[in-house]
Amino acid sequence: MTGLSGDAARLHTTLYVDGDRVTLTLTGELDLFSGPPLAQLLDTAMDGNVKHMDVQMALVDFVDVDGVRVLMNAYRLGASRGVKLKLHDPQPDIVWLLHITGAAVLLGGVTAPAGTDPPYPLVAPSRISGGEPVREAPSVPPADPADERELRADERDRRADDRDLRADDRDRLAQERDRLVDERQRRVSEHQRWEDIREDVADARERNLERREEEG
């Protein structure tokens, strides 16, 4: 079945349930704007008898730090409910981001792209009270400040581009509204002109009738 769509088509979701396993296919971008609807959907989907949450990422083009935070929160929420959440087929740059942010636990053992060589364990087993063994995010050293600054700069640029696009959309909507207002005013004027003509014709007929009556 189809799930929720985030932030005006920025992220689309499709949900498929098979017994105690749920497969969630994502398409688009996962970021600050599209993350909250996804978090709500994951919260709802991991309720009940679900034991496995498979998140298909092959069609996700972009994930930022806020998107990673949504996925990690969902991972921890699932663990508290006995649900194993795992990402499948993410793009190499997303895999890299998950590693440098300490969220590689979401990959379930997928290695980082060539050259990354993270200096910390990718997963660390632990146990939840009363549940099955799960994997939790390890304690890792902070990311390189230069890399973090570059990521933030890229995110700022992308958000600036988004703002520009939204401003262009607002301008186009304003122009369309003005066009519709002008068209409505033109139609009102045209309607009023025909009303005036009909009234003139009716007055002329009435005067003719009165003259004929007087002549008769």
trRosetta pair geometry for C-beta under 8 A, 3 or more apart (Angstrom, degrees):
i j d omega theta_ij theta_ji phi_ij phi_ji
1 14 7.9 -179 100 -167 32 67
1 15 5.6 -19 75 78 77 91
1 16 7.1 149 21 -95 53 46
1 17 7.3 -4 17 6 101 98
2 13 7.6 123 -172 97 64 65
2 14 5.5 -46 -117 -120 63 71
2 15 6.9 105 -162 28 11 79
3 13 4.0 -47 71 109 119 112
3 14 6.3 -178 13 -114 89 13
3 15 4.0 89 -51 -20 108 112
3 24 6.9 7 -12 -135 154 95
3 41 5.1 71 176 -150 130 136
3 45 7.4 -28 -110 -66 134 127
4 13 5.8 23 61 46 55 126
4 37 5.0 -138 125 172 133 111
4 38 7.6 -156 77 -82 111 42
4 40 7.1 11 24 83 162 106
4 41 4.8 -144 26 -73 114 123
5 9 6.3 -7 171 -88 127 45
5 11 7.0 168 -165 90 57 57
5 12 5.1 -13 -120 -113 94 65
5 13 6.7 -163 -87 21 46 79
5 37 7.3 -9 99 135 26 155
6 10 5.6 -67 104 67 88 93
6 11 3.8 6 51 58 119 102
6 12 7.6 -138 26 -65 75 29
6 13 7.4 69 -14 -18 95 106
6 28 7.6 -172 60 85 101 143
6 30 8.0 61 69 -112 158 62
6 33 7.2 133 157 121 104 73
6 34 3.4 95 128 -151 135 84
6 35 7.5 98 -155 -10 151 18
6 36 7.7 144 -135 62 112 63
6 37 4.1 -175 -100 56 87 129
6 38 5.8 -28 -61 -38 142 87
7 10 4.0 -10 87 22 107 127
7 11 6.6 56 40 18 95 88
7 33 4.2 77 -103 138 157 104
7 34 4.3 -100 19 -79 120 73
7 37 7.1 -158 -23 8 70 128
9 12 6.7 -1 -146 -58 58 98
9 28 7.1 -172 158 -108 56 149
10 28 5.5 135 150 158 41 135
10 29 5.2 -65 175 59 90 99
10 31 7.4 -79 159 35 137 101
10 33 6.0 56 44 96 169 116
10 34 4.4 -137 97 -64 118 126
11 26 6.3 -24 -167 -162 101 98
11 27 7.2 146 -159 76 52 48
11 28 4.2 -161 -103 79 44 126
11 29 5.9 -108 -68 66 87 47
11 30 5.7 75 -99 -82 141 63
11 34 3.7 112 4 -179 124 144
11 37 7.5 169 74 71 116 116
11 38 6.4 -38 118 -56 149 119
11 60 8.0 14 -127 -119 98 93
12 26 7.4 142 77 -160 52 47
12 27 4.5 -18 60 62 100 102
12 28 5.6 110 9 -15 74 124
13 24 6.1 -19 -162 -170 105 95
13 25 7.0 145 -157 77 51 54
13 26 5.9 -17 -101 -102 74 64
13 27 7.7 -169 -73 22 32 76
13 38 6.7 153 -63 -110 139 84
13 41 6.0 81 102 146 169 171
14 24 7.4 155 77 -157 47 47
14 25 4.4 -10 57 57 99 106
14 27 7.8 38 -5 -5 101 110
15 22 6.6 -19 -164 -171 92 105
15 23 7.6 150 -157 82 43 53
15 24 5.5 -10 -104 -106 72 75
15 25 8.0 -153 -68 23 30 72
15 41 7.4 -146 -64 179 130 116
15 45 6.1 -140 -135 -108 134 131
16 22 7.1 152 80 -160 49 55
16 23 4.6 -12 62 61 102 99
16 24 7.9 -168 26 -73 68 34
16 25 7.5 38 -1 -9 106 103
17 21 7.7 152 -158 87 49 49
17 22 5.3 -19 -104 -106 71 80
17 23 8.0 -162 -74 24 28 68
17 50 7.9 -88 -133 -95 101 104
18 21 5.1 -19 72 70 89 96
18 22 7.7 168 27 -87 64 33
18 23 7.3 23 8 -4 107 103
20 49 5.4 -92 -107 136 90 90
20 50 5.8 149 -167 -134 63 31
20 51 4.2 28 152 12 121 102
20 52 6.6 85 121 16 82 84
21 50 7.5 111 -98 -148 14 77
21 51 6.9 -42 -73 62 60 82
21 52 4.3 -11 -116 66 81 113
21 54 6.8 20 -177 -4 99 109
22 45 5.3 157 163 171 164 111
22 46 7.4 -128 37 -83 146 56
22 50 5.3 -15 -13 -134 117 127
22 52 7.0 176 29 92 61 62
22 53 5.3 -9 67 -113 103 66
22 54 7.1 -177 92 29 50 71
23 54 4.7 -20 -110 72 72 108
23 56 6.3 34 -179 -23 96 111
24 41 7.5 130 -136 129 136 119
24 42 7.3 -35 -59 -95 172 80
24 45 6.6 72 -70 145 125 174
24 53 6.7 5 1 -173 115 88
24 54 7.0 169 24 87 68 52
24 55 5.0 -19 70 -111 103 67
24 56 6.8 -170 89 19 46 77
25 56 4.3 -16 -109 61 70 123
25 59 7.1 41 175 32 94 122
26 30 6.7 2 176 -57 147 118
26 38 7.5 23 -110 -121 122 131
26 55 6.6 17 -12 -177 114 92
26 56 6.7 179 19 81 69 65
26 57 6.0 3 53 -108 114 55
26 59 6.7 -171 97 72 56 89
26 60 5.0 20 106 -69 113 109
27 59 4.2 -23 -110 119 77 128
27 60 7.0 -133 -118 -74 21 55
28 34 7.0 -163 110 -133 123 170
28 59 7.5 21 -14 130 43 92
28 60 6.8 -18 64 -122 37 61
28 61 6.7 -50 -174 20 23 99
29 34 6.2 132 95 16 73 147
29 60 7.2 119 -100 -162 28 76
29 61 5.9 -45 -76 64 78 92
29 62 4.3 -1 -126 61 96 103
29 63 7.5 -174 -161 -73 60 42
29 67 8.0 -114 163 -75 64 148
30 34 5.7 -111 -124 88 43 116
30 35 6.2 82 -176 -81 78 76
30 38 6.6 -7 -130 -9 104 165
30 60 6.0 -10 -8 -152 108 127
30 62 7.1 -171 36 98 59 61
30 63 4.7 2 66 -112 105 80
30 64 7.5 -157 101 23 65 65
30 67 3.5 106 126 -139 95 133
30 70 7.0 -131 177 55 112 135
30 71 7.7 51 154 -42 151 109
31 34 5.8 67 43 30 66 92
31 35 6.4 -107 98 -32 23 99
31 62 6.8 -6 -52 118 110 105
31 63 7.2 -175 -71 -147 65 36
31 64 4.5 49 -123 20 89 115
31 66 5.7 62 -177 66 51 113
31 67 5.2 -46 -84 -45 32 109
31 155 7.9 163 -146 -140 123 104
32 35 6.1 -44 -137 11 16 121
32 64 6.8 -34 -26 72 79 134
32 66 4.1 57 -79 67 68 169
32 67 7.8 -85 -41 -44 40 71
34 37 6.5 -58 -168 41 55 105
34 38 6.3 51 143 -19 78 113
34 67 7.6 13 74 -97 94 104
35 38 5.7 -69 -152 41 35 111
35 39 6.1 37 157 -26 74 105
35 66 5.4 -120 -25 137 156 98
35 67 5.4 -147 -85 -99 110 56
35 69 7.4 29 -159 70 152 89
35 70 4.0 -157 -160 -52 106 146
36 39 5.5 -50 -144 31 33 114
36 40 6.6 32 158 -17 65 103
36 70 7.7 -123 -64 -107 31 128
37 40 5.7 -55 -152 36 34 112
37 41 6.3 35 152 -20 67 106
38 41 5.5 -55 -147 37 34 112
38 42 6.2 33 155 -19 68 105
38 70 5.8 68 86 157 114 144
38 74 8.0 -68 134 -54 91 144
39 42 5.9 -54 -147 37 29 109
39 43 6.4 34 153 -23 63 106
39 70 4.9 -113 -68 -149 100 101
39 73 6.5 5 -129 86 115 128
39 74 6.4 -144 -127 -64 66 103
40 43 5.6 -52 -149 33 31 115
40 44 6.5 26 154 -14 64 106
41 44 5.9 -59 -151 39 31 108
41 45 6.0 25 156 -18 68 113
42 45 5.7 -57 -137 41 30 109
42 46 6.0 18 166 -12 67 112
42 53 7.2 72 -149 -169 92 152
42 70 7.9 138 14 163 144 93
42 74 4.2 -24 138 -130 155 130
42 77 7.3 112 125 71 108 136
42 78 7.7 -72 168 -54 107 106
42 85 7.8 33 -161 -114 123 140
43 46 6.6 -66 -144 40 20 100
43 47 7.3 32 152 -39 56 103
43 74 7.4 -113 -57 -116 62 87
43 77 6.5 -56 -104 153 75 159
44 47 6.0 -52 -164 8 34 117
45 50 6.8 74 149 -63 66 169
45 53 6.8 106 116 -120 114 116
46 50 5.4 -123 -141 80 44 140
46 53 5.7 -35 -91 -63 100 139
46 74 7.4 155 -19 -169 146 89
46 77 6.6 118 80 117 152 103
46 78 5.0 -106 -147 -101 151 85
46 81 5.8 123 146 69 106 148
46 83 4.6 -141 -155 39 108 174
46 85 7.5 -39 -95 -69 135 110
47 50 7.1 64 60 17 23 116
47 81 7.4 -90 -104 -156 44 157
50 53 6.5 49 160 -64 127 87
50 81 7.9 33 74 124 93 125
50 83 5.4 22 112 -111 96 121
51 82 6.7 -45 -124 132 72 92
51 83 6.1 -160 -152 -115 22 61
51 84 6.8 15 155 16 65 90
52 83 7.0 -171 -72 -161 13 73
52 84 5.4 -18 -114 62 64 95
52 86 7.7 -26 -165 17 87 106
53 74 7.7 -115 114 153 156 112
53 78 5.7 -107 17 -118 136 147
53 83 5.4 46 -15 163 109 115
53 84 6.9 -175 28 88 73 44
53 85 4.3 -18 72 -104 115 75
53 86 7.3 150 85 21 64 59
54 86 6.0 -18 -114 67 61 90
54 88 5.8 18 -175 -18 95 128
55 71 7.4 -147 73 -131 172 108
55 85 6.7 28 -15 -172 113 91
55 86 7.0 -172 25 90 82 39
55 87 5.0 -37 75 -106 106 60
55 88 6.6 168 80 15 49 80
56 59 7.5 34 128 17 96 92
56 88 5.1 -32 -107 68 56 111
56 89 6.4 8 -157 45 70 112
57 60 4.6 -48 -165 18 76 125
57 87 5.2 15 -18 -170 133 101
57 88 6.2 162 17 70 83 49
57 89 5.7 -179 63 81 75 67
57 90 4.0 -7 102 -87 142 72
57 91 7.3 -115 135 -5 104 67
57 94 6.6 -141 158 107 138 160
58 88 7.3 -33 -35 113 89 82
58 89 4.0 -9 -70 119 91 129
58 90 7.6 -117 -75 -87 39 23
58 91 7.9 110 -145 -54 37 71
60 63 6.3 32 151 -49 128 100
60 90 6.8 -32 60 -130 120 77
60 91 6.9 -133 83 -4 78 105
60 94 6.7 60 99 -73 115 160
61 91 7.3 48 -132 -20 31 153
62 158 7.9 166 -174 -146 155 159
63 67 4.2 -131 -159 93 80 143
63 68 6.2 98 152 -53 114 76
63 71 8.0 1 -158 -16 137 135
63 90 7.8 -33 -2 -152 142 123
63 94 5.0 71 26 -125 123 105
63 97 6.2 -180 86 79 103 152
64 67 5.2 105 50 8 57 102
64 68 7.4 -109 110 -4 35 89
64 151 7.7 140 -147 174 82 102
64 155 5.4 90 -134 -109 135 121
65 68 5.5 -49 -150 34 37 113
65 69 6.5 42 149 -24 65 102
65 97 7.8 -135 -79 -176 60 116
65 101 6.4 172 -124 -110 84 143
65 151 6.9 90 -40 144 111 133
65 155 7.6 -51 12 -70 97 156
66 69 5.5 -49 -151 31 35 116
66 70 6.8 40 149 -22 63 99
67 70 5.6 -48 -154 29 37 113
67 71 6.7 32 151 -15 66 103
68 71 5.7 -57 -152 38 35 110
68 72 6.2 32 153 -18 69 107
68 97 6.5 -139 -66 137 133 109
68 98 6.4 177 -124 -101 118 66
68 101 5.2 44 144 99 164 159
68 103 5.0 -170 -172 3 111 165
69 72 5.8 -54 -143 39 31 109
69 73 6.2 33 156 -20 65 106
70 73 5.9 -56 -148 36 27 110
70 74 6.4 26 153 -17 63 108
71 74 5.6 -56 -149 38 31 111
71 75 6.3 39 150 -25 65 103
71 85 7.8 -175 -173 140 77 135
71 87 7.0 12 -162 -63 140 122
71 103 6.8 85 88 -180 113 139
71 106 5.6 28 144 -115 123 152
72 75 5.3 -47 -148 31 35 117
72 76 6.5 31 155 -15 66 102
72 103 5.2 -99 -73 -122 114 114
72 106 6.9 -93 -83 -57 65 120
72 137 6.5 6 -141 -43 117 142
73 76 5.9 -54 -149 38 32 107
73 77 6.2 34 151 -20 65 107
74 77 5.5 -52 -143 38 33 114
74 78 6.2 36 155 -21 65 105
74 85 5.9 148 124 -127 94 172
75 78 5.8 -56 -150 36 27 110
75 79 6.4 29 152 -21 62 106
75 85 4.8 -132 -107 66 64 128
75 105 6.8 117 172 104 157 110
75 106 5.8 -108 -73 -94 143 87
75 137 7.9 97 98 -37 144 101
76 79 5.6 -51 -148 34 33 114
76 80 6.6 34 153 -20 64 103
76 136 7.9 58 -100 -129 83 89
77 80 5.8 -56 -154 33 32 111
77 81 6.7 11 152 -3 64 111
78 81 5.8 -72 -151 48 34 100
78 82 7.9 -90 166 70 62 24
78 83 3.6 -92 -164 83 91 102
78 84 6.8 168 142 -66 125 6
78 85 4.3 129 34 -27 164 110
79 82 7.7 49 -168 -68 29 19
79 83 7.2 -91 -55 60 26 62
79 84 7.8 57 -89 -97 66 47
79 85 7.8 -83 -41 14 74 98
79 128 5.8 169 164 -59 89 141
79 131 7.5 140 180 105 63 159
79 134 4.5 129 -130 158 107 170
79 136 7.3 61 -119 -86 170 86
80 128 6.9 -171 -106 -143 38 143
82 128 7.3 -147 -83 80 63 143
82 131 4.5 -153 -97 -132 87 118
82 132 6.5 88 -148 16 87 90
84 132 7.7 -49 -54 82 112 124
84 134 6.5 -164 -103 -119 83 92
85 106 7.1 -34 115 -135 97 79
86 106 6.9 147 -139 179 41 53
86 107 7.4 53 -160 -171 81 14
86 108 4.4 10 -135 -35 119 134
87 90 5.5 15 149 -39 126 116
87 98 7.7 -144 45 -90 155 158
87 106 4.8 40 -3 147 115 100
87 107 5.7 -44 61 -95 104 52
87 108 7.5 -176 44 2 62 97
87 110 8.0 -79 84 13 94 140
90 94 4.1 -111 169 91 117 126
90 95 5.3 150 91 -56 113 77
90 98 7.2 81 86 -16 165 136
90 107 7.3 -87 20 -104 125 99
90 110 7.8 143 36 96 101 163
91 94 4.7 89 59 7 79 106
91 95 7.2 -141 96 -8 40 86
92 95 5.5 -51 -148 33 36 114
92 96 6.4 39 153 -21 66 103
92 113 4.5 71 -167 -83 105 130
93 96 5.4 -47 -150 34 36 117
93 97 6.5 40 150 -21 65 102
93 113 7.8 2 -72 -24 35 149
94 97 5.5 -49 -148 34 36 113
94 98 6.4 39 152 -21 65 102
95 98 5.8 -54 -151 34 31 112
95 99 6.6 29 152 -18 64 105
95 107 6.7 65 -130 -96 88 144
95 110 6.3 -99 -130 122 121 122
95 112 6.0 164 142 -131 104 53
95 113 5.9 126 86 -33 120 88
96 99 5.8 -59 -154 35 31 110
96 100 6.4 16 158 -10 68 107
96 112 6.2 85 -101 -160 57 97
96 113 5.3 -32 -66 18 100 117
96 116 5.7 -156 -121 -94 86 135
97 100 6.2 -61 -142 41 30 100
97 101 6.0 12 163 -4 67 116
97 103 8.0 -9 123 50 72 116
97 151 7.8 122 -121 -122 102 134
98 101 6.3 -69 -141 48 24 100
98 103 4.5 -95 -155 83 75 93
98 104 5.2 118 132 -84 99 53
98 106 5.9 -109 -150 50 135 115
98 107 6.2 124 117 -38 153 113
99 102 7.9 41 179 -64 28 23
99 103 7.8 -90 -54 55 19 62
99 104 4.8 43 -98 -70 63 116
99 112 4.5 18 -59 -96 162 123
99 116 5.8 63 90 166 158 143
99 118 4.8 -136 180 -59 115 139
99 122 7.4 -46 -117 -118 92 91
100 116 7.8 -116 -53 -155 91 113
100 118 7.4 -149 -77 -102 51 111
100 143 4.7 66 170 -115 97 121
100 144 7.8 -56 -153 19 122 84
100 147 6.4 -98 -172 131 152 147
101 143 6.8 -21 -83 -50 48 135
102 120 7.7 -15 -112 84 84 148
102 137 5.4 77 147 -177 93 116
102 138 6.8 -127 -157 67 96 68
102 139 7.9 -6 -147 -146 137 18
102 140 4.2 -164 -101 29 110 133
103 106 5.3 7 157 -2 90 116
103 137 6.1 -35 -108 -110 46 125
104 107 5.4 -42 -170 21 63 116
104 110 7.7 -141 -165 66 89 77
104 112 7.3 -60 -110 -64 132 94
104 118 7.1 -147 -38 30 152 168
104 122 4.5 -88 120 -156 137 83
104 123 6.9 -114 108 -58 94 70
104 137 7.8 121 44 -126 59 79
105 108 7.8 48 173 -64 44 41
105 122 7.3 159 -73 154 50 65
105 123 5.2 114 -112 -113 73 80
105 124 7.6 -55 -93 26 117 70
105 135 4.9 -173 -156 127 103 106
105 136 6.2 -46 -130 150 162 13
105 137 4.7 -120 2 -81 135 58
105 138 7.3 154 -55 -10 111 72
107 110 3.7 -98 168 36 122 104
107 122 7.4 -60 62 176 115 121
108 123 7.5 40 -135 -77 26 147
108 135 7.2 152 -110 33 58 151
109 122 6.8 110 -118 107 37 136
109 123 6.4 -45 -73 -9 65 140
111 122 7.4 -99 -108 -74 52 158
112 116 3.6 -94 136 74 132 145
112 117 7.1 -132 71 -33 130 21
112 118 5.6 121 -20 -16 151 103
112 122 7.9 -159 -30 -99 92 120
113 116 5.3 96 62 -23 68 119
118 122 6.9 107 69 -81 134 79
118 140 7.8 -33 179 -142 118 133
119 141 7.1 -3 78 25 113 125
120 138 5.8 -176 154 100 116 137
120 139 8.0 -129 -160 92 139 47
120 140 4.5 -173 56 -120 173 93
120 141 6.8 -176 -53 10 129 82
121 124 5.7 93 102 -68 133 87
121 138 5.2 136 72 -70 93 164
122 138 7.6 147 136 2 7 129
123 135 4.5 -31 -163 -158 114 132
123 138 7.2 175 -150 -34 12 107
124 135 6.7 125 59 -158 42 77
124 136 5.9 -49 74 65 94 79
124 137 7.8 18 31 129 106 13
124 138 4.5 115 -18 -85 126 93
125 133 5.8 -3 -164 -177 106 119
125 134 7.9 151 -149 85 61 30
125 135 6.1 -51 -97 -100 51 71
126 133 7.3 158 84 -154 29 76
126 134 6.7 -27 70 70 77 73
126 135 7.5 113 24 -127 77 27
126 136 5.1 -7 24 4 128 122
127 131 7.3 172 -177 73 70 76
127 132 8.0 -108 -138 146 80 23
127 133 5.3 -52 -95 -105 79 66
127 134 7.4 125 -118 23 30 72
128 131 3.9 1 81 47 111 121
128 132 7.6 17 43 54 100 37
128 134 5.8 29 -17 12 108 121
131 134 7.1 6 114 -25 123 112
137 140 7.9 -75 166 -8 91 108
142 145 7.8 27 130 -60 119 73
143 147 5.6 -98 159 78 109 120
143 148 5.2 126 94 -58 116 103
144 147 4.1 79 72 7 101 108
144 148 6.8 -175 89 -10 52 84
145 148 5.4 -56 -145 39 35 113
145 149 6.1 36 156 -21 69 103
146 149 5.8 -52 -147 35 30 110
146 150 6.4 31 153 -19 63 106
147 150 5.7 -56 -150 36 32 112
147 151 6.3 33 152 -20 66 105
148 151 5.7 -52 -149 35 32 112
148 152 6.4 29 154 -16 65 106
149 152 5.8 -56 -147 39 32 109
149 153 6.2 34 153 -21 66 106
150 153 5.6 -53 -145 36 31 112
150 154 6.3 32 155 -19 64 104
151 154 5.8 -54 -150 36 30 110
151 155 6.3 28 152 -18 64 107
152 155 5.5 -54 -147 38 33 112
152 156 6.3 37 153 -22 66 103
153 156 5.6 -51 -147 34 32 112
153 157 6.4 33 153 -19 64 103
154 157 5.7 -54 -150 36 32 111
154 158 6.3 30 153 -19 66 106
155 158 5.7 -53 -146 36 33 111
155 159 6.3 30 155 -17 66 106
156 159 5.8 -57 -147 39 30 108
156 160 6.3 34 152 -22 65 105
157 160 5.6 -53 -149 34 31 113
157 161 6.5 33 152 -19 64 102
158 161 5.6 -51 -152 35 33 112
158 162 6.5 37 147 -21 64 103
159 162 5.3 -48 -148 34 38 116
159 163 6.4 41 151 -22 66 100
160 163 5.6 -50 -149 33 34 112
160 164 6.5 36 151 -20 64 103
161 164 5.6 -52 -150 35 34 113
161 165 6.4 34 151 -19 65 104
162 165 5.7 -54 -150 36 32 111
162 166 6.3 30 153 -17 66 105
163 166 5.7 -54 -147 39 32 110
163 167 6.2 36 152 -22 65 104
164 167 5.6 -53 -148 34 31 113
164 168 6.5 33 152 -19 64 102
165 168 5.6 -52 -151 35 33 112
165 169 6.4 35 150 -20 65 104
166 169 5.4 -50 -149 35 35 115
166 170 6.4 38 151 -21 66 101
167 170 5.6 -50 -149 34 33 112
167 171 6.5 36 151 -20 64 102
168 171 5.6 -52 -150 34 34 112
168 172 6.4 32 153 -17 66 104
169 172 5.7 -54 -149 37 32 110
169 173 6.3 32 152 -19 66 106
170 173 5.6 -54 -147 37 32 112
170 174 6.3 35 153 -21 66 104
171 174 5.7 -53 -149 35 31 112
171 175 6.4 31 153 -18 65 105
172 175 5.7 -53 -149 37 33 111
172 176 6.3 33 152 -19 65 106
173 176 5.6 -54 -147 37 32 111
173 177 6.3 36 152 -21 66 103
174 177 5.6 -51 -148 35 32 112
174 178 6.4 33 152 -19 64 103
175 178 5.7 -52 -149 35 33 111
175 179 6.4 34 152 -21 65 104
176 179 5.5 -51 -148 35 34 113
176 180 6.4 33 153 -18 65 105
177 180 5.7 -55 -148 38 31 110
177 181 6.3 33 153 -20 66 105
178 181 5.7 -53 -147 35 32 112
178 182 6.4 32 154 -18 65 105
179 182 5.8 -55 -149 37 31 110
179 183 6.2 30 152 -19 65 107
180 183 5.6 -53 -144 38 32 112
180 184 6.2 34 155 -21 65 105
181 184 5.7 -54 -148 36 30 111
181 185 6.3 29 154 -17 64 106
182 185 5.8 -56 -148 38 31 110
182 186 6.3 34 152 -22 65 105
183 186 5.6 -52 -148 34 32 114
183 187 6.5 30 154 -17 64 104
184 187 5.8 -54 -149 37 31 109
184 188 6.4 33 152 -20 65 105
185 188 5.6 -51 -146 35 33 113
185 189 6.3 34 154 -19 65 104
186 189 5.8 -55 -150 36 30 110
186 190 6.2 30 152 -19 65 107
187 190 5.5 -53 -145 38 33 112
187 191 6.1 36 155 -21 66 105
188 191 5.7 -54 -147 37 30 112
188 192 6.3 29 154 -19 64 106
189 192 5.7 -55 -147 37 30 110
189 193 6.4 35 152 -24 64 103
190 193 5.7 -50 -150 30 32 113
190 194 6.7 26 154 -12 64 103
191 194 6.0 -58 -153 39 32 106
191 195 6.4 35 149 -22 65 106
192 195 5.4 -51 -148 35 35 116
192 196 6.4 39 152 -22 66 101
193 196 5.7 -53 -154 32 32 112
193 197 6.6 32 149 -19 64 103
194 197 5.4 -48 -147 34 38 114
194 198 6.3 39 154 -19 67 102
195 198 5.8 -53 -148 36 31 110
195 199 6.4 32 153 -19 64 106
196 199 5.7 -56 -149 37 31 112
196 200 6.4 33 152 -21 65 104
197 200 5.7 -55 -151 35 32 112
197 201 6.4 31 152 -18 66 104
198 201 5.7 -53 -148 37 33 111
198 202 6.2 33 154 -19 66 106
199 202 5.6 -53 -145 37 31 111
199 203 6.3 33 154 -20 65 105
200 203 5.7 -54 -148 36 30 111
200 204 6.4 31 153 -20 64 105
201 204 5.7 -55 -150 35 31 111
201 205 6.5 31 153 -18 65 104
202 205 5.8 -53 -150 36 32 111
202 206 6.4 31 153 -19 65 107
203 206 5.7 -56 -148 37 31 111
203 207 6.4 31 154 -19 65 105
204 207 5.8 -55 -149 36 31 110
204 208 6.4 33 152 -20 65 105
205 208 5.6 -55 -150 35 32 113
205 209 6.4 33 153 -19 66 104
206 209 5.7 -52 -149 35 33 112
206 210 6.4 33 153 -19 64 105
207 210 5.7 -53 -148 36 33 111
207 211 6.4 33 154 -20 66 104
208 211 5.8 -55 -148 36 31 110
208 212 6.3 30 155 -19 65 106
209 212 5.8 -55 -147 36 31 110
209 213 6.4 33 154 -20 64 106
210 213 5.7 -55 -151 35 31 113
210 214 6.5 29 153 -18 65 105
211 214 5.7 -56 -150 37 33 109
211 215 6.2 28 153 -16 68 107
212 215 5.7 -56 -144 40 32 108
212 216 6.1 29 157 -22 67 108
213 216 5.8 -56 -144 35 28 109
